[in-house]
């Protein structure tokens, strides 16, 4: 987890940083060492296997600057990018490379796909749209703020969220800006930014102030705004309530979760709350089998009933293993951890049913389930396609 200070004077910033340093020092004391180390993995009885179908190393992902380069999948292609500026398109089923381009810039956000485009962004706010067919550049646009989230592509638009609190709607054909939505940022936020989602002509986006907003995709007009998390406590560290995971739209509902806040189910039509439960995560949730799955900031995994939010189970056997957001794949729930392991859990009980190591580097980037394949990308740039197999 990386924290970012927003618009602070020097004295306040130093005081906050000193408090954070003291807190970290206390956490690392000898008396509490056992409580801060990642839980050791124990043997499990496997009933499924995540079998590798193909893998490619695409180059490093910049974890120190929190680049979240989630691959995009569309029209039988997987499009992935590394932090050095290389963008690749592979055949989804086999891993055969269709094209590779070098943008000669440090990519920080992407890959958004749709409208015949693959869209990425850099730390300086430059947005580049590539032709999905051959990787040729279609257009580029310079924005005012840094981008570390995946652009959303759809409804004739490319929607980008910047770290300085703006949502920007760009024309997918030209890159010209059509609208802007501004958000007042809290004093202190997490480093990451939620990736917007376009569904049914509406943009759904999680904000650093703990709110979820729905905007018209083509005009940016606010449809509704709903608070997911309410800041608590008197210290700025206690009041961080970012939504960093992308919202999940399923049917008539939108699901989202925040850091030090709640997980919620809202009406996609008007933002009315169906249910809310206390939770803390800086990742997306996953939905499947009538449940909402969440990996907590502490490394616990939880399942909530879609209809009423009742917690169905919790698994605390991966504490402090720096899990990424869960994916519902086939009929299992999968999370990645700091040592490159993928853990498969039974969605009805939360028990482990499988485990596969794809790398020795962390798997921070969100997993991507697409039909019969699951795609994982490690910080070392290992892009792996896996298939679920039942063991006899």
Secondary structure, DSSP 8 states (H G I E B T S, - for coil): --EEE-S--HHHHHHHHHHHHHHHHHHTSGGGHHHHS---------SEEEEEEEEEE-----TTTT-EE--EEETTEEEEE-TTSEEEEEETTT--EEEEEE-SS-EEEEEEEETTEEEEEETT-EEEEEETTT--EEEEEE-SS---S--EEETTEEEEE-TTSEEEEEETTT--EEEEEE----SEEES-----EEETTEEEEE-TTSEEEEEETTT--EEEEEES----SSSTGGG-----S--EEETTEEEEE-TTEEEEEEETTT--EEEEEEE--SS--EEETTEEEEE-TTS-EEEEETTT--EEEEE-TTTTS-----EEETTEEEEE-TTSEEEEEETTT--EEEEEE--SS---S--EEETTEEEEE-TT-EEEEEEEEE--
